[in-house]
Structures are given as C-alpha cells and as structure tokens.
Amino acid sequence: MPVEVLREMTPSDVRVAVDGFSPTYAADWETWLNAPLKARPELFGRTLRKWQATRPREMRRLRSEANHGAPFLEDLLELATEPIRVLVDLDVMTVGQRTRQQDEALNGLWRTFSQLTTTELASCVGITKAVLLLTDGRIGPAFDSNVQKRLSRPETCDAWVRLLEEIGEDIAVFESAHGPLAQVVPSRFAQVGYGRLFDMILGPRERSSPTAASPVRPRRPPSPQPDNGVERALDELLAAAAAADGMGRIEFRDRIAAFGEFAIRRLEPWLRDARLARFAILTINRVAAQPDAADAARASLKRGRAGCAESVRGDIDAALARLGRSARSVSSFPAAPAFHQLVSQWAASSAAEAQFDQAMLDIYSLAGRETGYWAGYFLRAVRKDGGLETARKLLWKTGTSKGFERLKEEGRLDLSMEALMLRPEFRELFSEAELDRASDRLAEHGYRLDRDS
C-alpha cells in the first residue's frame, strides 16, 4: 500500500497537526539546530536518550562517559561524516532521484547506527532518529511508535528507503493540489526540513494548547501575501508567458520576477512542465537576488526537482549551484526596492542575456539532432556559468572545438555559437572585438555572415 497521509489531509488539517506537535520535542529540535558544531556530539547522545531512541536497550555513549567498550558514540559519528556529506543535497522529496553514491550513503548510515546500542542491533527507531538529527530534518520521519501507527515498520534499509520514496510522493501529491507544504504549515515552521515536517504531522501530541508549542526559530520573516490586484496582475503575466513561444516568453521574465516570492509560488508547478520549466528556473533564479528571497527560491527548486522531467533536472541542479555561489550576483535588483520601483527597473540587456542563455541551450539540442554529436562539455558549461560567460570563454580559446569542427563537416556552422553571437538581437551583449573574433573564425572556415544585417 502506498503512503497516503498528506494526500488525505486538507491544508487546515496540516496546520492543526503541525501546530499541535509536542512543544517539548519542538524545543529539543530548536536546541539541536542552534547548537555549535563542537557541542553536537554530546547533544546528539543526550537528545537521542531523551527521545528514548533505543529503548529498552542501552545506547552507546561518548568515550568519556562510557562504561562499555568500542565503538563509542564519537566513533559512529565519525563513520557517518562521509555519508552525511554525500547526502547534503538530498531530502525526502528527492530520495526517489538519488544517485548510486547517495544510495550507498543511506545504506552506510543504516549500518552505522544499527550499532547505536551496546547489545544486539538498534531498531529502525534509533537509526531513523539519528538520521533525522544529522540531516537537520531533510531525511525523515523518525519511525517511532506514532509514525508506525500510520506507516509500516521498516526492518531493513531497503524497506526504509522505499518508505521514504513513498513519503516524497505523498508530499508531492499534496503539493500538486494545495501548493508548497512550507507555505501551508504555520509560518514559524516554514523553514523546517520536509522530513521533520512529516514527522511533526504524525508525531507526539501534548495536552497543552497547540498554540503553546515552542516555535522553531524561522530564519527569515514569514512570506508576505499579495493583495487581489497584485494577484491579478501576476496571473495575467503568467498566462501571457505560458502562451508565448520560447523566445517571446523570456521577455516576461523580469516582469514576473518583480513579484518576488509570489512569483516563486506560482512558478513552482511549471518546473514539472517540460515546456515551461526552463523559463520557470530562469525566473526563480532572478527572484533569488532580491533581499531574503534566496532561501525560498532554493527550496522551490529542490521541491520541483523531485517531480520534474529528467531533461530538466540538470538545469535545476545548475540553478541551485549558482545560488550557492554567493560571490556571483544573479541580478541587479537594488537593496530594498518597493514593488513599483522593481517594475520600473526591467532591463532590456538582462532580457537579452536570458534569451541568449536559452538560445545556447537550443543550439546544443539542434546541433545534436542535426549532426549526432552531443557536446556534453558545452552543455555543462552553459548550465554552470550561463550562456554569455561560456561564449566569451570559448571564443578566446586557441583553435576550434570538436563541436565546431563537426558542424563544419556537416555544413551547419549556422548552428555554431559564433553564428549565434552575430545575430542582431544578441550583438549588444558583446564588444566589437568579440564580434570581430566570432566573424573572423567563421570566415576562416568558409562561413560568412553579413554583420550589417
């Protein structure tokens, strides 16, 4: 039977469930998230004991506290270090798309924390509580008695991973009907990892009022809500963008991005539509440069990755990588602009750059279909650095690339990067020296373009 928890709930049901989660456990979680790194080994053991993670068996302790032999708790944490590093970008929503290395890391954590007890092997309860802590709530829930009332009890790592996949699907079904889970739960829990949120929905209750729950400290203020006029304006732009062709659609990017986090929410479903996904990624990345919007953009892209087409996943990964490089600005939005100021600052050059990004991806696909040569290096470079930076790097390299040579052999230098640069709509992006270089390279190989056309 598939996991059917969230898909049977309304947004109101979810809010009540999360709001009613045990205040004691919520406080434990906030203490864990805020603990300095050097304090975590001791806190890890203390928290798991408080949560009765290995009951009725004795749990291993730090070497300084132990009256048992090796391995000690710090030994297990050391063994878990590399698997946790490998899983840094994985959460319950993306377990279904894990790599082989990530699959091995999950197995490694299961094996490591099966040694959590001093006698016999630890059960799934202790193992999954340990993983929930060490992944800061990305991979969960913990399979305690409350969770097991609704889900089966995983006795092996394979069974646990299958359940995580089904939980990710359950969350995706809920989100397709009601929007992002992070925007449904009470705002003070909006930054909690999805594995932990699922855990809270099924987790222990206390008799105290749900509103008395100790809040998990949000890392940024709750998302603002648009008024009806703003919503209508955004809906009209989205409808027009969806109806436009690929090259025309990009003209809507900056106008939609000006709506900030409102735009992210509306664009997230587009990530699952192969026709609209690349535009959604570019626009969400654009929003990310606005003050306090990067976290929302990153979370949206990660959720979208779970349900997107394989052809889109690489573009999302590249967008996430760009968001991780703080030294590079994705946009030129001012520090704290009002809405009307943002709307007035749409830049034609920015739109042309985004069009060029898309055109570079398009010529990769067209050249591959026409010649049978798929320039993997070219694609990775565009996804990593953007079309403009990639073009400039390749332009000044000595000699020509394998892709260029193949296009020449097939008589299709019209699909080359150099020809793309010389199109009238993109010339403004390049200096005269760069345009001369592109024109000269094409001419040297028998292909001439009229620079004045």
C-alpha beads as a LAMMPS data file, in Angstrom:
LAMMPS data file: protein, C-alpha beads

453 atoms
452 bonds

1 atom types
1 bond types

-500.0 500.0 xlo xhi
-500.0 500.0 ylo yhi
-500.0 500.0 zlo zhi

Masses

1 110.0

Atoms # bond

1 1 1 0.000 0.000 0.000
2 1 1 1.370 3.458 -0.865
3 1 1 1.800 6.054 1.860
4 1 1 -1.402 8.102 1.962
5 1 1 -1.103 10.584 4.777
6 1 1 -0.902 14.106 3.388
7 1 1 -2.983 13.372 0.319
8 1 1 -5.909 12.644 2.659
9 1 1 -5.461 15.942 4.523
10 1 1 -6.549 19.493 3.818
11 1 1 -4.213 22.452 4.394
12 1 1 -6.181 23.222 7.550
13 1 1 -5.627 19.649 8.789
14 1 1 -1.882 20.009 8.205
15 1 1 -1.672 23.329 10.035
16 1 1 -3.525 21.932 13.039
17 1 1 -1.337 18.811 13.112
18 1 1 1.938 20.743 12.952
19 1 1 0.716 23.372 15.408
20 1 1 -0.233 20.627 17.870
21 1 1 3.147 18.907 17.815
22 1 1 4.699 18.395 21.239
23 1 1 6.248 21.669 22.497
24 1 1 8.938 19.688 24.307
25 1 1 10.113 17.966 21.127
26 1 1 9.880 21.251 19.194
27 1 1 12.164 22.876 21.782
28 1 1 14.605 19.953 21.519
29 1 1 14.743 20.481 17.781
30 1 1 15.465 24.179 18.033
31 1 1 18.232 23.453 20.537
32 1 1 19.766 20.981 18.088
33 1 1 19.649 23.343 15.102
34 1 1 21.206 26.183 17.068
35 1 1 23.962 24.133 18.725
36 1 1 27.569 24.936 17.763
37 1 1 29.372 22.157 15.911
38 1 1 31.662 21.262 18.794
39 1 1 28.675 20.749 21.118
40 1 1 26.803 18.443 18.783
41 1 1 28.354 15.057 19.701
42 1 1 27.307 15.390 23.349
43 1 1 23.927 16.892 22.401
44 1 1 23.353 14.130 19.834
45 1 1 23.595 11.460 22.522
46 1 1 21.608 13.442 25.080
47 1 1 18.794 14.151 22.612
48 1 1 18.514 10.537 21.458
49 1 1 18.394 9.332 25.063
50 1 1 15.719 11.903 25.885
51 1 1 13.759 10.696 22.857
52 1 1 14.173 7.080 24.063
53 1 1 15.634 6.185 20.698
54 1 1 16.941 2.734 21.703
55 1 1 14.534 1.748 24.489
56 1 1 14.736 -0.779 26.153
57 1 1 18.386 -1.312 25.162
58 1 1 21.265 0.779 26.430
59 1 1 22.609 3.334 23.979
60 1 1 26.309 3.869 23.390
61 1 1 27.917 6.925 24.936
62 1 1 30.889 9.170 24.341
63 1 1 34.222 7.665 25.290
64 1 1 34.488 9.984 28.317
65 1 1 31.124 8.809 29.659
66 1 1 31.112 5.143 28.649
67 1 1 31.187 2.013 30.782
68 1 1 31.184 -0.138 27.637
69 1 1 33.751 -0.972 25.001
70 1 1 34.188 0.418 21.485
71 1 1 32.676 1.658 19.325
72 1 1 31.847 4.847 21.189
73 1 1 29.351 7.449 20.086
74 1 1 32.010 9.684 18.529
75 1 1 33.216 6.665 16.515
76 1 1 29.752 6.262 14.996
77 1 1 29.575 9.981 14.242
78 1 1 32.936 9.812 12.509
79 1 1 31.740 6.886 10.389
80 1 1 28.645 8.927 9.477
81 1 1 30.603 12.010 8.394
82 1 1 31.202 11.000 4.771
83 1 1 27.665 9.628 4.136
84 1 1 26.180 12.844 5.562
85 1 1 28.412 14.891 3.242
86 1 1 27.253 12.863 0.248
87 1 1 23.608 13.406 1.259
88 1 1 23.890 17.166 1.755
89 1 1 21.621 17.893 -1.234
90 1 1 19.193 15.007 -0.668
91 1 1 15.895 15.262 1.175
92 1 1 12.763 13.154 1.466
93 1 1 11.366 14.767 -1.693
94 1 1 14.360 13.729 -3.817
95 1 1 15.144 10.266 -2.418
96 1 1 13.460 8.798 -5.478
97 1 1 16.049 10.512 -7.700
98 1 1 19.087 9.574 -5.580
99 1 1 22.367 8.674 -7.216
100 1 1 24.136 5.379 -6.649
101 1 1 26.569 7.166 -4.335
102 1 1 23.679 8.596 -2.313
103 1 1 22.062 5.163 -2.160
104 1 1 25.299 3.758 -0.737
105 1 1 25.392 6.634 1.769
106 1 1 21.890 5.813 3.022
107 1 1 22.922 2.182 3.425
108 1 1 26.059 3.321 5.241
109 1 1 24.043 5.343 7.759
110 1 1 21.718 2.397 8.387
111 1 1 24.682 0.098 9.052
112 1 1 26.457 2.656 11.238
113 1 1 23.534 3.446 13.504
114 1 1 22.440 -0.155 13.790
115 1 1 25.421 -0.182 16.195
116 1 1 23.816 2.517 18.332
117 1 1 23.028 0.019 21.111
118 1 1 25.544 -1.802 23.287
119 1 1 23.801 -5.151 22.781
120 1 1 22.200 -6.589 19.645
121 1 1 21.332 -4.220 16.796
122 1 1 19.421 -0.974 17.143
123 1 1 15.933 -0.885 15.659
124 1 1 14.635 1.431 12.958
125 1 1 13.517 3.835 15.698
126 1 1 17.032 4.696 16.842
127 1 1 18.504 4.596 13.336
128 1 1 15.943 6.955 11.814
129 1 1 16.025 9.358 14.763
130 1 1 19.796 9.599 14.369
131 1 1 19.476 10.276 10.622
132 1 1 16.735 12.866 11.204
133 1 1 19.058 14.788 13.530
134 1 1 22.195 14.568 11.418
135 1 1 20.426 15.686 8.228
136 1 1 18.774 18.588 10.091
137 1 1 15.349 17.229 9.220
138 1 1 15.834 16.746 5.490
139 1 1 15.517 12.958 5.685
140 1 1 12.670 11.793 7.875
141 1 1 10.420 10.971 9.583
142 1 1 11.779 9.064 12.560
143 1 1 9.903 5.773 12.699
144 1 1 8.766 5.890 16.319
145 1 1 5.523 4.371 17.591
146 1 1 3.460 7.384 16.473
147 1 1 4.703 7.161 12.892
148 1 1 4.384 3.380 12.826
149 1 1 0.655 3.694 13.576
150 1 1 0.221 5.122 10.059
151 1 1 3.163 3.592 8.217
152 1 1 4.731 0.163 8.252
153 1 1 7.830 -0.566 10.333
154 1 1 10.974 -0.787 8.181
155 1 1 13.173 -3.642 9.340
156 1 1 15.806 -3.197 6.631
157 1 1 17.475 -0.292 4.893
158 1 1 15.767 -1.148 1.602
159 1 1 12.360 -1.053 3.273
160 1 1 13.185 2.289 4.895
161 1 1 14.297 3.856 1.608
162 1 1 11.151 2.584 -0.165
163 1 1 9.040 4.244 2.513
164 1 1 10.975 7.486 2.125
165 1 1 10.274 7.384 -1.625
166 1 1 6.558 6.885 -0.958
167 1 1 6.531 9.717 1.578
168 1 1 8.111 12.007 -1.027
169 1 1 5.385 11.020 -3.485
170 1 1 2.707 11.629 -0.837
171 1 1 4.040 15.148 -0.224
172 1 1 4.211 15.796 -3.983
173 1 1 0.550 14.782 -4.408
174 1 1 -0.447 17.137 -1.596
175 1 1 1.569 19.988 -3.091
176 1 1 0.102 19.498 -6.543
177 1 1 -3.327 20.109 -5.028
178 1 1 -2.560 22.712 -2.366
179 1 1 0.786 24.328 -3.126
180 1 1 4.129 24.033 -1.298
181 1 1 3.938 22.365 2.108
182 1 1 6.237 25.031 3.576
183 1 1 3.599 27.656 2.791
184 1 1 0.779 25.613 4.332
185 1 1 2.287 24.981 7.755
186 1 1 2.349 27.719 10.438
187 1 1 4.867 30.338 9.370
188 1 1 7.189 29.709 12.329
189 1 1 7.813 26.211 10.940
190 1 1 8.200 27.233 7.287
191 1 1 11.967 26.646 7.299
192 1 1 11.826 23.169 8.844
193 1 1 13.036 20.313 6.619
194 1 1 10.317 18.279 4.938
195 1 1 11.352 15.065 6.655
196 1 1 10.908 16.780 10.006
197 1 1 7.597 18.367 8.962
198 1 1 6.222 14.945 8.050
199 1 1 7.478 13.712 11.421
200 1 1 5.654 16.558 13.190
201 1 1 2.402 15.812 11.381
202 1 1 2.395 12.241 12.724
203 1 1 4.441 12.841 15.874
204 1 1 3.615 13.088 19.566
205 1 1 0.990 15.478 20.897
206 1 1 0.789 17.109 24.311
207 1 1 -2.316 18.187 26.176
208 1 1 -1.276 21.812 26.144
209 1 1 -2.830 24.064 23.560
210 1 1 -1.315 23.713 20.078
211 1 1 -0.617 27.450 20.066
212 1 1 1.682 26.963 23.052
213 1 1 4.148 24.938 21.014
214 1 1 7.684 26.235 21.339
215 1 1 8.423 27.664 17.910
216 1 1 11.307 26.648 15.745
217 1 1 13.032 29.953 15.108
218 1 1 12.403 30.960 11.485
219 1 1 15.473 32.017 9.581
220 1 1 13.591 34.822 7.869
221 1 1 10.238 36.593 8.258
222 1 1 7.019 34.894 7.102
223 1 1 6.275 35.293 3.422
224 1 1 4.016 38.259 2.607
225 1 1 0.658 37.679 0.944
226 1 1 -0.317 39.550 -2.237
227 1 1 -3.459 41.640 -2.448
228 1 1 -6.043 40.841 -5.110
229 1 1 -4.787 43.488 -7.536
230 1 1 -1.241 42.157 -7.436
231 1 1 -2.508 38.592 -7.831
232 1 1 -4.497 39.522 -10.908
233 1 1 -1.531 41.326 -12.462
234 1 1 0.729 38.341 -11.831
235 1 1 -1.839 35.879 -13.186
236 1 1 -2.179 37.897 -16.376
237 1 1 1.591 37.936 -16.913
238 1 1 1.870 34.207 -16.245
239 1 1 -0.927 33.435 -18.688
240 1 1 0.743 35.559 -21.362
241 1 1 4.130 33.946 -20.717
242 1 1 2.663 30.454 -20.911
243 1 1 1.033 31.241 -24.241
244 1 1 4.170 32.785 -25.776
245 1 1 6.755 30.850 -27.762
246 1 1 10.178 30.106 -26.285
247 1 1 11.930 33.262 -27.467
248 1 1 8.943 35.502 -26.744
249 1 1 8.391 34.047 -23.293
250 1 1 11.701 35.282 -21.936
251 1 1 10.505 38.870 -22.331
252 1 1 8.174 38.241 -19.387
253 1 1 10.912 37.053 -17.040
254 1 1 11.797 40.304 -15.304
255 1 1 8.213 41.469 -15.081
256 1 1 7.214 38.238 -13.352
257 1 1 10.338 38.184 -11.169
258 1 1 9.393 41.617 -9.827
259 1 1 6.577 39.942 -7.881
260 1 1 9.189 38.263 -5.700
261 1 1 8.124 35.269 -3.626
262 1 1 4.587 35.483 -5.002
263 1 1 6.081 34.606 -8.377
264 1 1 8.075 31.697 -6.951
265 1 1 4.906 30.095 -5.590
266 1 1 3.091 30.388 -8.911
267 1 1 6.061 29.212 -10.955
268 1 1 6.860 26.120 -8.917
269 1 1 4.266 23.912 -10.718
270 1 1 5.864 24.957 -14.025
271 1 1 9.018 23.070 -13.007
272 1 1 7.090 19.847 -13.680
273 1 1 6.125 21.002 -17.183
274 1 1 8.941 20.309 -19.653
275 1 1 7.713 23.114 -21.938
276 1 1 7.739 25.791 -19.232
277 1 1 10.366 24.516 -16.802
278 1 1 13.422 26.335 -18.166
279 1 1 11.605 29.671 -18.092
280 1 1 10.491 28.966 -14.508
281 1 1 14.079 28.166 -13.471
282 1 1 15.437 31.381 -15.014
283 1 1 12.731 33.475 -13.354
284 1 1 13.061 31.847 -9.924
285 1 1 16.811 32.389 -10.137
286 1 1 16.106 36.031 -10.958
287 1 1 13.890 36.415 -7.893
288 1 1 16.613 34.883 -5.723
289 1 1 18.708 38.048 -5.957
290 1 1 16.043 40.058 -4.157
291 1 1 16.524 40.599 -0.413
292 1 1 15.666 37.477 1.660
293 1 1 14.351 35.571 -1.382
294 1 1 17.240 33.142 -1.942
295 1 1 16.024 30.581 0.610
296 1 1 12.543 30.480 -0.898
297 1 1 13.981 30.126 -4.406
298 1 1 16.339 27.332 -3.348
299 1 1 13.569 25.442 -1.527
300 1 1 11.222 25.776 -4.504
301 1 1 13.820 24.439 -6.953
302 1 1 14.602 21.477 -4.681
303 1 1 10.921 20.588 -4.385
304 1 1 10.434 20.988 -8.125
305 1 1 13.373 18.708 -8.818
306 1 1 11.508 15.796 -7.227
307 1 1 8.795 15.779 -9.862
308 1 1 10.473 17.228 -12.933
309 1 1 11.433 15.532 -16.174
310 1 1 14.932 14.078 -16.452
311 1 1 15.781 16.634 -19.132
312 1 1 15.038 19.470 -16.706
313 1 1 16.885 18.094 -13.675
314 1 1 20.310 19.220 -14.883
315 1 1 19.072 22.783 -15.351
316 1 1 17.677 22.816 -11.800
317 1 1 20.966 21.446 -10.456
318 1 1 22.853 24.181 -12.295
319 1 1 20.498 26.842 -10.911
320 1 1 20.989 25.526 -7.381
321 1 1 24.748 25.582 -7.892
322 1 1 24.571 29.213 -8.977
323 1 1 22.524 30.107 -5.900
324 1 1 25.247 28.518 -3.821
325 1 1 27.941 30.817 -5.238
326 1 1 27.325 33.925 -3.132
327 1 1 30.117 35.881 -4.804
328 1 1 28.240 35.951 -8.069
329 1 1 25.148 38.128 -8.344
330 1 1 22.317 36.708 -10.410
331 1 1 20.584 40.032 -10.731
332 1 1 20.988 43.746 -10.238
333 1 1 17.934 44.399 -8.079
334 1 1 18.520 47.249 -5.620
335 1 1 18.858 46.586 -1.911
336 1 1 15.302 47.218 -0.764
337 1 1 13.100 48.337 -3.650
338 1 1 9.401 48.963 -3.406
339 1 1 7.199 46.999 -5.773
340 1 1 6.672 49.884 -8.183
341 1 1 10.420 50.520 -8.268
342 1 1 11.086 46.908 -9.227
343 1 1 8.557 47.092 -12.015
344 1 1 10.254 50.191 -13.423
345 1 1 13.704 48.565 -13.473
346 1 1 13.240 45.812 -16.045
347 1 1 16.419 45.860 -18.073
348 1 1 16.462 45.148 -21.800
349 1 1 20.038 43.901 -21.574
350 1 1 19.058 41.400 -18.884
351 1 1 16.258 40.082 -21.081
352 1 1 18.693 39.700 -23.986
353 1 1 21.139 37.822 -21.763
354 1 1 18.408 35.414 -20.671
355 1 1 17.385 34.943 -24.297
356 1 1 20.991 34.166 -25.146
357 1 1 21.136 31.565 -22.331
358 1 1 18.109 29.827 -23.802
359 1 1 19.412 30.134 -27.362
360 1 1 22.700 28.467 -26.345
361 1 1 20.732 25.538 -24.921
362 1 1 18.644 25.442 -28.086
363 1 1 21.639 25.228 -30.429
364 1 1 23.035 22.397 -28.299
365 1 1 19.841 20.401 -28.931
366 1 1 19.537 21.399 -32.592
367 1 1 23.186 20.590 -33.345
368 1 1 22.876 17.248 -31.593
369 1 1 19.838 16.275 -33.640
370 1 1 21.364 17.526 -36.890
371 1 1 24.842 16.023 -36.522
372 1 1 24.534 13.250 -33.941
373 1 1 27.272 14.937 -31.894
374 1 1 26.070 15.966 -28.425
375 1 1 28.527 18.464 -26.959
376 1 1 28.370 17.462 -23.309
377 1 1 31.122 19.861 -22.222
378 1 1 29.311 22.749 -23.898
379 1 1 26.034 21.891 -22.163
380 1 1 27.652 21.590 -18.735
381 1 1 29.441 24.911 -19.205
382 1 1 26.239 26.739 -20.174
383 1 1 24.352 25.250 -17.234
384 1 1 27.154 26.086 -14.818
385 1 1 28.271 29.542 -15.989
386 1 1 25.480 30.783 -18.237
387 1 1 25.490 31.315 -21.993
388 1 1 27.251 34.665 -22.034
389 1 1 30.223 33.673 -19.895
390 1 1 30.576 30.359 -21.735
391 1 1 30.602 32.087 -25.117
392 1 1 33.298 34.508 -24.016
393 1 1 35.493 31.718 -22.643
394 1 1 35.183 29.546 -25.741
395 1 1 35.614 32.486 -28.092
396 1 1 39.167 33.238 -26.992
397 1 1 40.414 29.687 -26.776
398 1 1 43.104 28.752 -29.278
399 1 1 41.788 26.663 -32.146
400 1 1 38.263 25.359 -32.532
401 1 1 36.246 22.868 -30.547
402 1 1 35.209 19.372 -31.627
403 1 1 31.652 20.632 -31.852
404 1 1 32.643 23.437 -34.205
405 1 1 34.577 21.031 -36.399
406 1 1 31.624 18.647 -36.551
407 1 1 29.270 21.451 -37.539
408 1 1 31.712 22.458 -40.268
409 1 1 31.819 18.874 -41.591
410 1 1 28.024 18.786 -41.704
411 1 1 27.741 22.218 -43.330
412 1 1 25.845 23.579 -40.311
413 1 1 28.007 26.393 -38.967
414 1 1 24.770 28.371 -38.795
415 1 1 24.216 26.395 -35.572
416 1 1 27.552 27.450 -34.081
417 1 1 27.969 29.626 -31.015
418 1 1 29.813 32.174 -33.135
419 1 1 26.884 32.499 -35.543
420 1 1 24.540 32.883 -32.592
421 1 1 26.622 35.748 -31.198
422 1 1 26.329 37.588 -34.519
423 1 1 22.541 37.525 -34.606
424 1 1 21.192 41.110 -34.461
425 1 1 19.280 40.517 -31.209
426 1 1 22.420 39.408 -29.358
427 1 1 25.134 41.722 -30.679
428 1 1 24.569 44.258 -27.892
429 1 1 25.855 41.668 -25.412
430 1 1 29.338 41.615 -26.937
431 1 1 32.143 44.050 -27.614
432 1 1 33.269 44.882 -31.148
433 1 1 36.425 42.848 -30.542
434 1 1 34.359 39.821 -29.568
435 1 1 32.083 40.161 -32.574
436 1 1 35.111 40.528 -34.854
437 1 1 36.626 37.386 -33.364
438 1 1 33.435 35.396 -33.962
439 1 1 33.064 36.735 -37.501
440 1 1 36.716 36.050 -38.363
441 1 1 36.554 32.477 -37.078
442 1 1 33.516 31.715 -39.204
443 1 1 35.102 33.363 -42.249
444 1 1 38.308 31.336 -41.819
445 1 1 36.200 28.209 -42.140
446 1 1 34.202 29.329 -45.166
447 1 1 31.082 30.681 -43.497
448 1 1 30.303 34.379 -43.859
449 1 1 27.639 36.435 -42.157
450 1 1 26.706 39.982 -43.061
451 1 1 27.486 41.973 -39.897
452 1 1 25.206 44.761 -41.079
453 1 1 22.086 42.609 -41.477

Bonds

1 1 1 2
2 1 2 3
3 1 3 4
4 1 4 5
5 1 5 6
6 1 6 7
7 1 7 8
8 1 8 9
9 1 9 10
10 1 10 11
11 1 11 12
12 1 12 13
13 1 13 14
14 1 14 15
15 1 15 16
16 1 16 17
17 1 17 18
18 1 18 19
19 1 19 20
20 1 20 21
21 1 21 22
22 1 22 23
23 1 23 24
24 1 24 25
25 1 25 26
26 1 26 27
27 1 27 28
28 1 28 29
29 1 29 30
30 1 30 31
31 1 31 32
32 1 32 33
33 1 33 34
34 1 34 35
35 1 35 36
36 1 36 37
37 1 37 38
38 1 38 39
39 1 39 40
40 1 40 41
41 1 41 42
42 1 42 43
43 1 43 44
44 1 44 45
45 1 45 46
46 1 46 47
47 1 47 48
48 1 48 49
49 1 49 50
50 1 50 51
51 1 51 52
52 1 52 53
53 1 53 54
54 1 54 55
55 1 55 56
56 1 56 57
57 1 57 58
58 1 58 59
59 1 59 60
60 1 60 61
61 1 61 62
62 1 62 63
63 1 63 64
64 1 64 65
65 1 65 66
66 1 66 67
67 1 67 68
68 1 68 69
69 1 69 70
70 1 70 71
71 1 71 72
72 1 72 73
73 1 73 74
74 1 74 75
75 1 75 76
76 1 76 77
77 1 77 78
78 1 78 79
79 1 79 80
80 1 80 81
81 1 81 82
82 1 82 83
83 1 83 84
84 1 84 85
85 1 85 86
86 1 86 87
87 1 87 88
88 1 88 89
89 1 89 90
90 1 90 91
91 1 91 92
92 1 92 93
93 1 93 94
94 1 94 95
95 1 95 96
96 1 96 97
97 1 97 98
98 1 98 99
99 1 99 100
100 1 100 101
101 1 101 102
102 1 102 103
103 1 103 104
104 1 104 105
105 1 105 106
106 1 106 107
107 1 107 108
108 1 108 109
109 1 109 110
110 1 110 111
111 1 111 112
112 1 112 113
113 1 113 114
114 1 114 115
115 1 115 116
116 1 116 117
117 1 117 118
118 1 118 119
119 1 119 120
120 1 120 121
121 1 121 122
122 1 122 123
123 1 123 124
124 1 124 125
125 1 125 126
126 1 126 127
127 1 127 128
128 1 128 129
129 1 129 130
130 1 130 131
131 1 131 132
132 1 132 133
133 1 133 134
134 1 134 135
135 1 135 136
136 1 136 137
137 1 137 138
138 1 138 139
139 1 139 140
140 1 140 141
141 1 141 142
142 1 142 143
143 1 143 144
144 1 144 145
145 1 145 146
146 1 146 147
147 1 147 148
148 1 148 149
149 1 149 150
150 1 150 151
151 1 151 152
152 1 152 153
153 1 153 154
154 1 154 155
155 1 155 156
156 1 156 157
157 1 157 158
158 1 158 159
159 1 159 160
160 1 160 161
161 1 161 162
162 1 162 163
163 1 163 164
164 1 164 165
165 1 165 166
166 1 166 167
167 1 167 168
168 1 168 169
169 1 169 170
170 1 170 171
171 1 171 172
172 1 172 173
173 1 173 174
174 1 174 175
175 1 175 176
176 1 176 177
177 1 177 178
178 1 178 179
179 1 179 180
180 1 180 181
181 1 181 182
182 1 182 183
183 1 183 184
184 1 184 185
185 1 185 186
186 1 186 187
187 1 187 188
188 1 188 189
189 1 189 190
190 1 190 191
191 1 191 192
192 1 192 193
193 1 193 194
194 1 194 195
195 1 195 196
196 1 196 197
197 1 197 198
198 1 198 199
199 1 199 200
200 1 200 201
201 1 201 202
202 1 202 203
203 1 203 204
204 1 204 205
205 1 205 206
206 1 206 207
207 1 207 208
208 1 208 209
209 1 209 210
210 1 210 211
211 1 211 212
212 1 212 213
213 1 213 214
214 1 214 215
215 1 215 216
216 1 216 217
217 1 217 218
218 1 218 219
219 1 219 220
220 1 220 221
221 1 221 222
222 1 222 223
223 1 223 224
224 1 224 225
225 1 225 226
226 1 226 227
227 1 227 228
228 1 228 229
229 1 229 230
230 1 230 231
231 1 231 232
232 1 232 233
233 1 233 234
234 1 234 235
235 1 235 236
236 1 236 237
237 1 237 238
238 1 238 239
239 1 239 240
240 1 240 241
241 1 241 242
242 1 242 243
243 1 243 244
244 1 244 245
245 1 245 246
246 1 246 247
247 1 247 248
248 1 248 249
249 1 249 250
250 1 250 251
251 1 251 252
252 1 252 253
253 1 253 254
254 1 254 255
255 1 255 256
256 1 256 257
257 1 257 258
258 1 258 259
259 1 259 260
260 1 260 261
261 1 261 262
262 1 262 263
263 1 263 264
264 1 264 265
265 1 265 266
266 1 266 267
267 1 267 268
268 1 268 269
269 1 269 270
270 1 270 271
271 1 271 272
272 1 272 273
273 1 273 274
274 1 274 275
275 1 275 276
276 1 276 277
277 1 277 278
278 1 278 279
279 1 279 280
280 1 280 281
281 1 281 282
282 1 282 283
283 1 283 284
284 1 284 285
285 1 285 286
286 1 286 287
287 1 287 288
288 1 288 289
289 1 289 290
290 1 290 291
291 1 291 292
292 1 292 293
293 1 293 294
294 1 294 295
295 1 295 296
296 1 296 297
297 1 297 298
298 1 298 299
299 1 299 300
300 1 300 301
301 1 301 302
302 1 302 303
303 1 303 304
304 1 304 305
305 1 305 306
306 1 306 307
307 1 307 308
308 1 308 309
309 1 309 310
310 1 310 311
311 1 311 312
312 1 312 313
313 1 313 314
314 1 314 315
315 1 315 316
316 1 316 317
317 1 317 318
318 1 318 319
319 1 319 320
320 1 320 321
321 1 321 322
322 1 322 323
323 1 323 324
324 1 324 325
325 1 325 326
326 1 326 327
327 1 327 328
328 1 328 329
329 1 329 330
330 1 330 331
331 1 331 332
332 1 332 333
333 1 333 334
334 1 334 335
335 1 335 336
336 1 336 337
337 1 337 338
338 1 338 339
339 1 339 340
340 1 340 341
341 1 341 342
342 1 342 343
343 1 343 344
344 1 344 345
345 1 345 346
346 1 346 347
347 1 347 348
348 1 348 349
349 1 349 350
350 1 350 351
351 1 351 352
352 1 352 353
353 1 353 354
354 1 354 355
355 1 355 356
356 1 356 357
357 1 357 358
358 1 358 359
359 1 359 360
360 1 360 361
361 1 361 362
362 1 362 363
363 1 363 364
364 1 364 365
365 1 365 366
366 1 366 367
367 1 367 368
368 1 368 369
369 1 369 370
370 1 370 371
371 1 371 372
372 1 372 373
373 1 373 374
374 1 374 375
375 1 375 376
376 1 376 377
377 1 377 378
378 1 378 379
379 1 379 380
380 1 380 381
381 1 381 382
382 1 382 383
383 1 383 384
384 1 384 385
385 1 385 386
386 1 386 387
387 1 387 388
388 1 388 389
389 1 389 390
390 1 390 391
391 1 391 392
392 1 392 393
393 1 393 394
394 1 394 395
395 1 395 396
396 1 396 397
397 1 397 398
398 1 398 399
399 1 399 400
400 1 400 401
401 1 401 402
402 1 402 403
403 1 403 404
404 1 404 405
405 1 405 406
406 1 406 407
407 1 407 408
408 1 408 409
409 1 409 410
410 1 410 411
411 1 411 412
412 1 412 413
413 1 413 414
414 1 414 415
415 1 415 416
416 1 416 417
417 1 417 418
418 1 418 419
419 1 419 420
420 1 420 421
421 1 421 422
422 1 422 423
423 1 423 424
424 1 424 425
425 1 425 426
426 1 426 427
427 1 427 428
428 1 428 429
429 1 429 430
430 1 430 431
431 1 431 432
432 1 432 433
433 1 433 434
434 1 434 435
435 1 435 436
436 1 436 437
437 1 437 438
438 1 438 439
439 1 439 440
440 1 440 441
441 1 441 442
442 1 442 443
443 1 443 444
444 1 444 445
445 1 445 446
446 1 446 447
447 1 447 448
448 1 448 449
449 1 449 450
450 1 450 451
451 1 451 452
452 1 452 453
